[in-house]
Amino acid sequence: MGDPIPVINYLLAHPGKFKPLLEIIKGARNGVVYGTKIRAPHAFVMTFLFRECSFREKVRFILRATYLHAKNLASMVFIYKSLTALLFWKTQERKQWHVFLSAFVGGYIVFGENNPINNQIVLYLFSRILFGLAKTAVKRGVIPRPKVKVFPWLAALVWGVVLWLFEYERDTLQDSLRASMTYLYDDSNTWHNLTDFLLYNRMPRN
């Protein structure tokens, strides 16, 4: 048998009709890598900062969160690229509704379960698409371009609402956001001496 590497390299350099399949494989690969790079450090920091459990449980949580994030992103890319390729093959042209429908199906299948990882990703995207839709509406002339700076008012509204929710309806906030707010706004109200005033948030356990 010959060395498979030159054959693979030739296929990658001259994909031809296999290009959609190779795009799907590369996309799934990128989903795994990106999900791991994003989630692992975030889970590490949040776990060791806020979770009070054994070291083994913390490591298990970090690995599980990283695996789930990477798997979901890879699955989403795989489904999206597979469906758009199939729709293009059927119609022989790329249409905007192909994009929406493929992503819609992938979003329902992959991110439909309401768990902490999916919740965070969907909320992250939700805030971004609101921004994007507002800019699109201005760009296409659906709404007039604002004559004043909008972002300062948006920042004021967001912080006003989030801290009102934290103070009076905190059970409605996402766990990680509630933990961050607790650290910043509740834990700063309590101390015993210089140790847990400046060096630690709470007195270290013996």
N, C-alpha and C positions, 0 to 999 in steps of 0.2 A: 504494500500500500504506500502511496506517495504521501508526502508531508501535506497535511490539510491546510496549514497556514497560508501558503501561496494561493491556494484555491479560494480561501476565505477572503484574503486581501483583494484578489481579482474581483470577487463578487461585490465587495464593498466599494471598490473603485468603479465598477461597471454594473450597478444594481439592476438597471433596466426595469422589467416588470415586477421585480422583487422589491423595489424601492419602498412602496407603502408598508410592506411587511417589516422591512428593516427599520423604518421610521417608528413603527409600533414597538419593536424590541428596544431600540435606543431610547425611546420615550419612557418606557417602563423602567429601564436602567436608570435614567436621570431622575425619575420619581423616587426610586429607592435611595439614591445618593443624596438628593436634595432634602428629602424627608429626614434622613439620618443627620445631616449637617445642621438642619434647623432645630429638630426636636431634642437631640442628645444634650447639647449645652444648656438649652432652656430648661429641660426636665431636671438636669443636674443642679442648676442654680435654685430653681423653685423648690425642689425636693429637700435639699440640704438647708435651705433657708426657712421653710415653713412646715415641713412634715416632721412630726415627732413620732418616730418609730425606730426600729432597729436598723443597723447598717445594712443587713441583708435585705430587709423589706424595702429600704430606699433604693438599693441597686436593682432589685426586682422591678420596682415601679418605673425606674428610669429606662430599663431595657424594654419593658412592655410598652411604655409610651412611645419610645423611639421606633419599635417594630410596627406599632399600629399606624403611626404617622407615615412612615416610609411605605408600608404596604398599601395604605389608602391612596397616597399620591400616585404610586405606580399603577394601581388598579384603575384610577381615574384616567390617567393618560392612556392606558391600554384600551379601555372601553371607548373613550372619546375618539382616538385615532382609528380604531377599528370601525366604528360606526360612520365616521366621516368618509373613510375610504370606501366603505360599502355603498354609501349614498352616492358618492361620486361615480363609482363603477356602474350604478344603476342609471344615473341621469346623464353621465358623461360631462357634467359641468358642476362647478362648486357654487352653491347658493348659501345665502346668509342663514336661512332656516336650518340648513344642515348642521351648522355650528351650534345653534341654540338647542336643537333637538338632541343632538349627540351628547352635549354637555348636560342637558336636563336629565336624560336617562342615566348617565354616569353619576351625576350628583345624587339622584334618588337611590341608586343601587349602593354606591360606596359610602356616601355621607348621610344616608337617611336615618341611621341609628343615632339617637341623641346621647352620645357619650362625651366625656370631657374633651377629648382630642377633636372630634368632629365639631363639637359645639364651638370650640375656639377658632377652628379654621373657617367655619361658615360665618361666624360673627366678624372675623377679620375681613373676609371677602365682602360681607354685607356693607361695612363702612366704606370700603374702597369703591364698590359699585355705585353707592349713592353719590360719592364725589364725582365719579366718572360720568354718571347720567346727568348730573347737574352741568358739568362742563360741556357734555355733548349737546344738551338743550340750548346752552348759550351759543355754542359754535354753529349750530344749525338754525339759529334764529327763532327757536321756539319760545324762549324767554329773552328779554333784553339784557344786555351786558350791565352788571351792577355799576353804579356810579360811585359807590363807596367800597372800601375794603371789607370783604365779607368774612375773611378768616378770623379776625379778632372777635367778631360777634358769634361765630360758630364755636370758637374755643370757650368763650364765656358761657354760652348755652350748654355745651357739653359738660363742663366742669360744674356748673350750677346744678344740672340735673343729676349727674352721677353722685355728687356728695349729698344731695337731698335723698336720693335713693339709699345711699349707704347709711345715713343717719336714721331714716324712718322706714325704709322698706328693704333692708339689706338682704333679706332672704331671697329677693328676686334677682340679685346679682350673681354672675358667674363665680364659681368657687375661687379661681385664681385671682380675679379682680377683687373679690371680697377679702382674700388673704392679704393682698397688697395694700388695700385701703386700711385694713386693721393694723398692719405693721406701721403705716405712716401716721394715721390719725388717732388710733386708739392706744396702741402700745406706747406712744410718746406722752401719754397722760400719766404714766405710772413709773416710779423709780423708788429705790430705797437708799442708795448711796452713790458715790461717784462711779462705782464699778458698772452699775446698770443704768447710769445716766449718760456716760460717754463711751465706755468700752464695749458694753453689751446691751442688747435690747432687753434681755432678761437675765437674771442672775444665773450663772452656769451651775449645772447640777454637780454635786460632789461624786 
